[in-house]
Amino acid sequence: MKRVQAACICQTLRFLPKEGWNRSESAVLVRQEVEQYKKNLERYHILHRIVEEQEQPDGSILVKIIRQHNASPVGNYLD
C-alpha cells in the first residue's frame, strides 16, 4: 500500500485583461482578480507560497505559485 507523504502543485497562472476594455480599466480589473484569488487561498486555508508575480507588457499578470494539493500534507515544499 502507498500513501502520499507530501504533495504540492507548481502552477503558473496568467490573469488576462478583458477584451474590448480600455487599458486602464482592464489593468484595474486584472489586479482585482489577482487579489481575489489570493484572498480565496487564505479563505479556504490553502497553504501556498507565491514565488513570482509579474505584470506583463500586454496588461496581464503572471503569478508563479506553489500550493497545497487537496488536503495533503505539504512537507518541506513551502520552506
SULGICOR-V844224 format. One record per residue. N is the residue number from 1. SS is DSSP state (hx for helix, st for strand, lp for the rest). PHI is phi in whole degrees, 0 to 359 (* if undefined). NEAR is the number of other C-alpha atoms within 8 Angstrom. Layout:
BEGIN
N;SS;PHI;NEAR  N;SS;PHI;NEAR
END
This chain:
BEGIN
1;lp;*;2  2;lp;236;3  3;lp;225;4  4;lp;285;6  5;lp;271;7  6;lp;200;8  7;lp;208;12  8;st;218;11  9;st;242;8  10;st;262;8  11;st;231;8  12;st;242;8  13;st;252;8  14;st;242;8  15;st;268;10  16;lp;266;8  17;lp;290;10  18;lp;287;7  19;lp;284;4  20;lp;88;4  21;lp;262;7  22;lp;287;6  23;hx;299;7  24;hx;289;6  25;hx;296;8  26;hx;296;12  27;hx;298;11  28;hx;295;8  29;hx;295;10  30;hx;296;14  31;hx;299;9  32;hx;296;8  33;hx;295;9  34;hx;297;10  35;hx;296;8  36;hx;295;8  37;hx;300;8  38;hx;297;8  39;hx;298;8  40;hx;294;8  41;hx;301;11  42;hx;293;9  43;hx;301;7  44;lp;267;6  45;lp;55;6  46;lp;271;9  47;lp;293;9  48;st;200;10  49;st;217;8  50;st;275;9  51;st;278;8  52;st;204;8  53;st;219;9  54;st;229;7  55;st;276;8  56;lp;263;8  57;lp;301;5  58;lp;277;4  59;lp;96;12  60;lp;281;13  61;st;237;14  62;st;258;13  63;st;237;12  64;st;257;12  65;st;219;13  66;st;247;14  67;st;225;12  68;st;298;14  69;lp;263;9  70;lp;51;4  71;lp;249;5  72;lp;294;11  73;lp;296;8  74;lp;264;12  75;lp;57;8  76;lp;256;5  77;lp;298;8  78;lp;261;8  79;lp;287;3
END
